[in-house]
Amino acid sequence: MGKDINDSAYWREFEKNELTHSAAHYLMAIDSLRGSLGYARVTDVAEMLEVSRGAASMAITHLKKRKWVKEDPNRFLLLTEEGLAMASIVEHNFRILSKFFESILSVSHDVALADACKMEHLMSLETGRRLLWFMRFVLGDADRAKALEKHMKSYQLVCDKTEDCPLCEGVCLVGPEYHPGKAEV
């Protein structure tokens, strides 16, 4: 493994991520409930996320400490301006990632949604914006989009060359478990 993979400056950044996967879904659940019902209660959030009321209460308490959630006088949950911004970014990242996986990589709809859900809270604004820009470039030109679609339909995980590959630069990205001429199982 290369130094970049184990460089603590990168992997420690993951642990410093201010928004966890779980917290992101609590924020989005509150936002969704307020949009559909006009209010959100801890019990509603617990039901939507299929967790116990106690687990939801603990998670929401943490979100209140982060000042992303507050309660109105009737004890209905509200997202603060910062909480709403966080939920919005995650939802936006989810749409970008799922569109990229499905429209560019030709991944199945279900896999695209599942993978986007795993990554939505981790992607930086810069990467999200550049993915969006890249998708506009590819999908904004009918001939380019058609060529990509044709290319992706012939997908197979095989690498014929490693020495002069402009992508791998001598270290095959396909991985040791795949060898030239052997299709993915």
C-alpha positions as CSV (number, residue, x, y, z in Angstrom):
1,M,0.0,0.0,0.0
2,G,1.1,3.5,-0.8
3,K,1.9,6.3,1.7
4,D,-1.2,8.3,0.5
5,I,-3.5,5.5,1.7
6,N,-2.2,5.5,5.2
7,D,-1.4,9.2,5.4
8,S,-3.1,10.2,8.7
9,A,-3.9,13.7,7.4
10,Y,-6.6,12.0,5.2
11,W,-8.0,9.2,7.3
12,R,-8.2,11.4,10.4
13,E,-10.3,13.9,8.4
14,F,-13.0,11.3,8.1
15,E,-13.2,11.1,11.9
16,K,-13.4,14.9,12.1
17,N,-16.5,15.0,9.8
18,E,-18.9,17.1,11.7
19,L,-21.9,15.3,10.3
20,T,-22.4,11.6,10.8
21,H,-24.5,9.4,8.5
22,S,-27.1,8.9,11.3
23,A,-27.2,12.7,12.1
24,A,-27.7,13.5,8.5
25,H,-30.8,11.2,8.3
26,Y,-32.3,12.7,11.5
27,L,-31.9,16.2,10.0
28,M,-33.5,15.0,6.7
29,A,-36.3,13.2,8.5
30,I,-37.2,16.3,10.5
31,D,-37.1,18.4,7.3
32,S,-39.2,15.9,5.5
33,L,-41.8,15.6,8.3
34,R,-42.1,19.3,8.6
35,G,-42.7,19.5,4.8
36,S,-45.3,16.7,4.7
37,L,-47.1,17.1,8.1
38,G,-46.2,20.6,9.0
39,Y,-44.6,19.4,12.2
40,A,-42.1,16.9,13.5
41,R,-42.1,15.2,16.9
42,V,-39.5,12.7,18.3
43,T,-42.1,9.9,17.8
44,D,-42.6,10.8,14.2
45,V,-38.9,10.8,13.5
46,A,-38.4,7.5,15.3
47,E,-41.2,6.0,13.2
48,M,-39.9,7.4,10.0
49,L,-36.3,6.1,10.6
50,E,-37.5,2.8,12.2
51,V,-35.7,3.3,15.4
52,S,-36.9,3.3,19.0
53,R,-38.2,6.5,20.5
54,G,-35.3,6.4,23.0
55,A,-32.7,6.2,20.3
56,A,-34.4,9.1,18.4
57,S,-34.5,11.1,21.6
58,M,-30.8,10.6,22.3
59,A,-29.8,11.5,18.7
60,I,-32.0,14.6,18.6
61,T,-30.5,15.7,22.0
62,H,-27.1,15.5,20.3
63,L,-28.4,17.5,17.3
64,K,-29.7,20.2,19.8
65,K,-26.3,20.4,21.4
66,R,-24.8,21.0,17.9
67,K,-27.4,23.7,17.5
68,W,-28.9,22.1,14.4
69,V,-32.3,21.3,16.0
70,K,-34.5,23.2,18.4
71,E,-38.0,22.9,19.7
72,D,-40.9,25.4,19.4
73,P,-43.1,26.1,22.4
74,N,-45.3,23.1,21.5
75,R,-42.2,20.8,21.6
76,F,-42.3,20.4,17.8
77,L,-38.8,19.9,16.3
78,L,-37.4,22.6,14.1
79,L,-34.2,22.8,12.1
80,T,-32.1,25.8,12.9
81,E,-30.7,27.7,9.9
82,E,-27.5,25.7,10.2
83,G,-29.4,22.4,10.5
84,L,-31.5,23.2,7.5
85,A,-28.3,24.0,5.5
86,M,-26.7,20.7,6.6
87,A,-29.8,18.8,5.6
88,S,-30.0,20.6,2.3
89,I,-26.3,19.9,1.5
90,V,-26.8,16.2,2.2
91,E,-29.9,15.9,0.1
92,H,-28.2,17.8,-2.7
93,N,-25.1,15.5,-2.5
94,F,-27.4,12.5,-2.5
95,R,-29.1,13.7,-5.8
96,I,-25.7,14.4,-7.4
97,L,-24.2,11.1,-6.4
98,S,-27.2,8.9,-7.3
99,K,-27.5,10.7,-10.7
100,F,-23.7,10.2,-11.3
101,F,-23.8,6.5,-10.4
102,E,-26.9,5.8,-12.5
103,S,-26.4,8.2,-15.5
104,I,-22.7,8.2,-15.9
105,L,-21.5,4.8,-14.4
106,S,-24.7,2.9,-15.5
107,V,-25.1,1.4,-12.1
108,S,-28.5,0.0,-11.3
109,H,-31.0,2.3,-9.7
110,D,-31.1,0.4,-6.4
111,V,-27.3,0.3,-6.1
112,A,-27.0,4.0,-7.1
113,L,-29.4,4.9,-4.3
114,A,-27.7,2.7,-1.7
115,D,-24.2,3.9,-2.6
116,A,-25.3,7.6,-2.7
117,C,-26.8,7.2,0.8
118,K,-23.6,5.8,2.1
119,M,-21.6,8.8,0.8
120,E,-23.9,11.8,0.8
121,H,-22.8,13.2,4.2
122,L,-19.1,12.8,3.4
123,M,-18.7,14.5,0.0
124,S,-17.2,18.0,0.0
125,L,-18.9,20.9,-1.7
126,E,-16.0,21.2,-4.1
127,T,-16.3,17.5,-5.2
128,G,-20.1,17.8,-5.5
129,R,-19.8,20.9,-7.7
130,R,-17.2,19.3,-9.9
131,L,-19.2,16.1,-10.3
132,L,-22.2,18.2,-11.3
133,W,-20.0,20.2,-13.7
134,F,-18.6,16.9,-15.2
135,M,-22.1,15.5,-15.6
136,R,-23.2,18.6,-17.4
137,F,-20.2,18.2,-19.7
138,V,-20.9,14.6,-20.5
139,L,-24.7,14.6,-20.6
140,G,-25.0,18.1,-22.1
141,D,-23.7,16.8,-25.5
142,A,-26.0,14.2,-27.1
143,D,-23.1,12.5,-29.0
144,R,-20.9,12.4,-26.0
145,A,-23.7,11.0,-23.8
146,K,-24.5,8.4,-26.4
147,A,-20.8,7.4,-26.7
148,L,-20.6,7.0,-22.9
149,E,-23.8,4.9,-22.8
150,K,-22.4,2.6,-25.5
151,H,-19.1,2.3,-23.7
152,M,-20.7,1.6,-20.3
153,K,-22.9,-1.1,-21.8
154,S,-19.7,-3.0,-22.7
155,Y,-18.4,-2.8,-19.1
156,Q,-16.1,-5.5,-18.0
157,L,-13.5,-5.4,-15.2
158,V,-10.5,-6.3,-17.2
159,C,-7.2,-4.5,-17.6
160,D,-5.0,-5.4,-20.5
161,K,-2.1,-3.2,-19.7
162,T,-0.6,-1.7,-16.6
163,E,2.8,-0.3,-17.6
164,D,1.7,2.4,-19.9
165,C,-1.9,2.9,-18.6
166,P,-2.6,6.6,-18.2
167,L,-5.0,5.9,-15.4
168,C,-3.1,3.4,-13.3
169,E,0.4,4.9,-13.8
170,G,2.1,1.5,-13.1
171,V,-0.1,0.5,-10.1
172,C,-3.1,-1.3,-11.5
173,L,-6.4,0.1,-10.1
174,V,-8.4,-2.9,-11.1
175,G,-6.9,-4.8,-8.2
176,P,-4.9,-8.0,-7.6
177,E,-8.0,-10.3,-7.7
178,Y,-8.7,-9.5,-11.4
179,H,-6.3,-10.5,-14.2
180,P,-6.3,-9.6,-17.9
181,G,-8.7,-11.7,-19.9
182,K,-10.8,-12.7,-16.8
183,A,-14.2,-11.0,-16.6
184,E,-15.7,-10.0,-13.3
185,V,-17.7,-12.8,-11.5
